[in-house]
Amino acid sequence: MLLMSHLQETIANFNITTQILFNRTLVQVGLCAFRANLVYESQNTLQEICGSGRQKELLAQGVMIQRYSQVTPEQERLERQRQLPFHMHINLELLECVYLTCSMLLEIPLLAQTTSHPDIRKRIISKTYRRLLEFHERQIFTGPPENIRDHVMQASKALAAGEWRKAADLINSIKIWELMAEPEEIKKLLTEQIQEEGLRTYLFTYSSYYDTLAVTTLGSMFELPERKVAAIVSKMISHEELPAALDQVNSVIIFRKGVELSKLQGLALTLSDKASALIESNERTLEQRTQGTTNAFERPGGQGGRGGRGGRGRGGGRGGQRGDHAGGRMRGGQQFTGGALSQAVGKA
């Protein structure tokens, strides 16, 4: 109903009370999608609210006073009047836990795929999650997890290393799940998702080290039935995520070699991407400076471009002499390029 109404396109034009109601509805839809085991839909729905870092303000559950904000006392009073009573609050810790868990299940396989296939351009699903993960990896010493973020970050590290049991234990040990209806069912669904995403991450990371791999081996490693493993591998092959073929007679995955790029080729692609980004940035800057006008570098006074140095505007005599001298050199055929071609052009 939200998509059919196209309300998300025009919600900014409504009054603030309606915007708050829309945000609360959006969050509840994301939580419902998570309870229904729809990880991608849940993360995509919660991205707009949780990715902004202003959950309290957007859900009218608190006022965020920034350091250099120019808020009048009247505006602050109106904001406080819009706050919802405590019994109507949505638990922000639960909201953050759901968002980070969904982001982990989507981002870790993507990071493994980007590492093993450098030709795939880096996609960022959640900038907030990536920033927290990078900060966690830069820490020299990490102690036992104390809060929700620590649990999710250490579970992400374990999932990336193929330790799906450790990741599942860390996620299931978060006590905030008790606030949801049927927490044991939620933990069971999360464990199944971690098993599947752990399998995909393992194949992305270690496929280059195998020639063949039995489906039964993968099933025993991740405690999944063979039909489920075969279905996941077939989906990865059909989406061209995994260069392999599935031998259904012998239940073996046969990996194709020579498809992945070497380290030098990956670095060359990275260099070309950065060069393309630099060119686009320069063109954008040039367009802003010239405001889209044509012939922006032509000099006034008849000396177009840099052909005669008299066009630099240093005065009449000296600049003119240099321009004549430069013109004489061009007419005489003694230009810096030299050779028979320039002499032939001069004689012509």
C-alpha positions in Angstrom: 0.0 0.0 0.0 2.9 2.4 0.7 4.5 1.7 -2.7 1.2 2.0 -4.6 0.4 5.4 -2.9 3.8 6.8 -3.8 3.7 8.5 -0.4 7.5 8.3 0.0 8.0 10.7 -2.9 5.8 13.5 -1.5 6.1 13.0 2.3 8.4 15.9 2.6 5.6 18.2 1.6 3.3 17.1 4.5 3.3 18.6 8.0 5.7 17.3 10.6 3.1 15.2 12.5 2.3 13.2 9.4 6.0 12.8 8.6 6.6 11.4 12.1 3.7 9.0 11.6 5.1 7.9 8.3 8.5 7.2 9.8 7.0 5.1 12.6 5.0 3.1 10.0 8.1 2.6 8.0 10.0 1.3 11.0 7.2 -1.1 11.9 7.1 -2.4 8.4 10.9 -3.1 8.5 10.5 -4.9 11.8 7.6 -7.0 10.4 9.8 -7.9 7.4 12.6 -9.0 9.8 10.1 -11.3 11.7 9.0 -12.8 8.4 12.7 -13.6 7.6 12.8 -11.1 4.7 16.3 -9.8 5.4 16.8 -7.7 2.3 13.4 -6.0 2.5 13.9 -5.3 6.2 17.4 -3.7 5.7 16.1 -1.7 2.7 13.2 -0.3 4.6 15.1 0.6 7.8 18.0 2.1 5.8 16.5 5.6 5.5 15.8 5.9 9.3 18.7 4.0 10.8 21.3 5.2 8.3 20.7 8.8 9.1 21.8 8.6 12.7 18.8 10.7 13.8 16.4 8.0 14.9 15.3 9.8 18.0 14.4 13.0 16.1 12.7 11.2 13.2 10.6 9.0 15.5 9.8 11.9 17.9 11.3 10.1 20.8 13.8 12.7 21.8 15.4 16.1 20.8 19.0 16.1 19.5 20.6 19.4 20.4 23.6 19.9 18.1 26.6 22.0 19.0 26.3 24.8 16.5 22.6 24.6 15.8 20.6 27.8 15.5 17.3 26.7 17.1 15.2 29.3 18.7 13.5 28.6 22.1 10.1 28.7 20.3 11.3 25.9 17.9 12.7 23.9 20.7 9.4 24.2 22.6 7.5 23.0 19.6 9.8 20.0 19.1 9.4 19.0 22.7 5.6 19.2 22.3 5.7 16.8 19.4 7.4 14.1 21.5 5.4 10.9 22.0 4.8 9.5 25.5 7.1 6.8 26.7 4.7 3.9 26.4 4.4 4.6 22.6 8.2 4.6 22.0 9.8 2.1 19.7 12.9 0.5 21.3 15.8 2.1 19.5 18.3 -0.6 20.7 16.1 -3.3 19.1 15.8 -1.2 16.0 19.6 -0.8 15.7 20.1 -4.5 16.4 17.8 -5.5 13.6 19.3 -3.1 11.2 22.9 -4.1 11.9 22.1 -7.8 11.8 20.4 -7.5 8.4 23.3 -5.4 7.2 25.8 -8.1 8.3 23.9 -10.8 6.5 24.1 -8.8 3.3 27.4 -7.1 3.5 29.8 -9.9 4.5 29.1 -12.1 1.4 29.3 -8.9 -0.7 32.7 -8.1 0.8 33.9 -11.6 0.2 32.7 -11.5 -3.4 34.5 -8.2 -4.1 37.7 -9.6 -2.6 37.7 -12.7 -4.8 36.4 -11.0 -7.9 38.0 -7.5 -8.3 36.2 -6.9 -11.6 33.0 -6.3 -9.6 32.6 -2.7 -8.6 32.3 -2.2 -4.9 28.8 -1.8 -3.8 28.0 -0.4 -0.4 24.7 -1.5 1.0 25.0 0.2 4.4 27.6 3.0 5.0 26.8 3.0 8.7 27.7 -0.7 9.0 30.8 -0.3 6.9 32.0 2.5 9.1 31.5 0.5 12.2 33.2 -2.5 10.7 36.2 -0.5 9.6 36.5 1.0 13.1 36.3 -2.4 14.7 39.0 -3.8 12.4 41.4 -0.9 13.2 41.3 -1.7 16.9 44.5 -3.4 18.1 42.8 -5.2 21.0 39.2 -6.2 21.1 37.8 -7.6 24.4 34.6 -9.6 24.9 31.5 -8.0 23.5 29.7 -5.6 25.9 26.9 -4.1 23.8 24.9 -4.8 20.7 27.4 -3.3 18.3 30.2 -5.4 19.7 28.2 -8.6 19.4 27.3 -7.8 15.7 30.9 -6.7 14.8 32.5 -9.8 16.3 29.9 -12.0 14.7 30.7 -10.3 11.3 34.4 -11.1 11.8 33.6 -14.7 12.6 31.2 -15.1 9.6 33.8 -13.6 7.3 36.3 -16.2 8.5 33.9 -19.1 8.0 33.1 -19.7 11.7 29.3 -19.7 11.4 28.7 -21.4 14.7 30.6 -18.6 16.6 28.7 -16.0 14.6 25.4 -17.6 15.4 26.2 -17.9 19.1 27.2 -14.2 19.3 24.0 -13.1 17.6 21.8 -15.3 19.6 23.4 -14.2 22.8 22.0 -10.7 22.4 19.4 -10.3 25.0 17.4 -7.7 23.1 15.7 -10.5 21.1 13.6 -11.3 24.2 11.5 -8.1 23.5 10.2 -9.6 20.2 7.4 -12.0 20.0 8.5 -15.7 19.8 12.3 -15.0 20.4 13.2 -18.7 20.0 11.7 -18.7 16.5 13.6 -15.5 15.7 16.9 -17.1 16.8 16.2 -20.2 14.8 15.6 -18.2 11.6 18.7 -16.1 12.3 20.8 -19.3 12.7 19.5 -20.6 9.3 20.3 -17.3 7.6 23.8 -17.3 9.1 24.4 -20.9 7.9 23.3 -19.9 4.3 25.3 -16.7 4.2 28.3 -18.4 5.8 28.2 -21.0 3.0 28.1 -18.2 0.3 30.9 -16.4 2.0 33.0 -19.5 2.2 32.6 -20.2 -1.5 33.4 -16.7 -2.5 36.5 -16.7 -0.3 38.0 -20.1 -0.9 36.7 -21.2 -4.3 40.1 -20.4 -5.9 41.8 -23.0 -3.7 39.5 -25.9 -4.9 39.2 -27.8 -8.2 36.2 -29.8 -7.0 34.2 -29.9 -3.8 31.6 -32.4 -2.7 28.2 -31.2 -1.8 28.2 -33.6 1.1 31.3 -31.9 2.5 29.7 -28.5 2.4 26.6 -29.9 4.0 28.5 -31.3 6.9 30.6 -28.1 7.4 27.5 -25.9 7.6 25.0 -28.5 8.8 22.7 -28.0 5.9 20.8 -30.6 3.9 22.4 -31.5 0.5 19.4 -30.3 -1.4 19.7 -26.9 0.3 23.4 -26.7 -0.5 22.7 -27.6 -4.1 20.0 -25.0 -4.4 22.2 -22.3 -3.0 25.1 -23.2 -5.3 22.8 -23.4 -8.4 21.5 -20.0 -7.6 25.0 -18.5 -7.3 26.0 -20.1 -10.6 22.8 -18.9 -12.4 23.5 -15.3 -11.1 27.1 -15.6 -12.4 28.4 -15.1 -8.9 30.4 -18.3 -8.9 32.5 -19.6 -11.8 31.6 -23.3 -11.4 29.4 -26.1 -12.6 27.3 -28.5 -10.5 27.6 -32.2 -11.3 24.3 -33.5 -10.1 25.1 -37.1 -10.8 28.2 -37.2 -8.5 27.0 -34.3 -6.3 30.2 -32.4 -6.9 30.9 -28.7 -7.6 33.5 -28.3 -10.4 35.2 -24.9 -10.3 36.5 -23.2 -13.4 40.0 -21.9 -13.3 41.5 -18.9 -15.2 38.3 -16.9 -14.8 39.4 -14.9 -11.8 41.7 -11.9 -12.3 45.3 -11.8 -11.1 46.5 -9.3 -8.5 48.1 -7.1 -11.2 44.9 -7.1 -13.3 42.9 -6.1 -10.2 45.3 -3.3 -9.4 45.1 -2.1 -13.1 41.3 -2.1 -12.9 41.5 -0.1 -9.7 43.8 2.4 -11.3 41.6 2.8 -14.3 38.6 3.4 -12.0 40.4 6.0 -10.1 41.6 7.7 -13.3 38.0 7.7 -14.6 36.8 9.3 -11.3 39.5 11.9 -11.5 38.5 12.8 -15.1 34.9 13.1 -14.2 35.8 15.3 -11.2 37.9 17.6 -13.4 35.2 17.8 -16.1 32.6 18.7 -13.4 34.9 21.4 -11.9 35.6 22.8 -15.4 31.8 22.9 -16.1 31.2 24.7 -12.8 34.0 27.3 -13.5 33.0 28.0 -17.1 29.2 27.6 -16.3 28.8 25.5 -19.4 29.9 28.2 -21.8 31.6 27.2 -25.1 35.1 28.4 -26.1 35.9 29.1 -22.5 39.7 29.3 -23.0 39.7 31.6 -26.0 41.6 34.8 -25.2 40.1 38.2 -26.1 41.8 40.3 -28.7 42.0 37.9 -31.7 44.7 35.6 -30.4 42.8 32.3 -29.9 44.4 29.8 -27.7 48.1 29.8 -27.1 49.3 30.2 -30.7 50.8 33.7 -30.1 52.1 34.6 -26.7 51.0 38.2 -27.2 47.5 37.2 -26.2 48.6 37.1 -22.5 48.0 40.8 -22.3 51.4 42.0 -21.1 51.2 45.2 -23.1 51.4 46.3 -26.7 55.0 46.2 -28.0 56.6 43.2 -26.3 53.6 40.9 -26.6 53.1 41.9 -30.2 56.8 41.3 -31.1 56.6 37.9 -29.6 53.5 37.1 -31.4 55.0 38.2 -34.8 58.2 36.3 -34.0 56.1 33.2 -33.2 54.1 33.7 -36.4 57.4 34.1 -38.4 58.7 30.9 -37.1 55.5 29.1 -38.1 55.7 30.6 -41.6 59.3 29.8 -42.0 58.8 26.1 -41.4 61.2 26.0 -38.4 58.7 24.9 -35.8 59.7 22.8 -32.9 58.2 19.6 -34.5 60.8 19.9 -37.3 61.3 17.4 -40.1 60.2 17.3 -43.8 56.5 17.5 -43.0 56.7 20.9 -41.4 58.9 22.2 -44.3 56.4 20.9 -46.8 53.6 22.6 -45.0 55.6 25.9 -44.8 56.3 25.8 -48.6 52.7 25.1 -49.3 
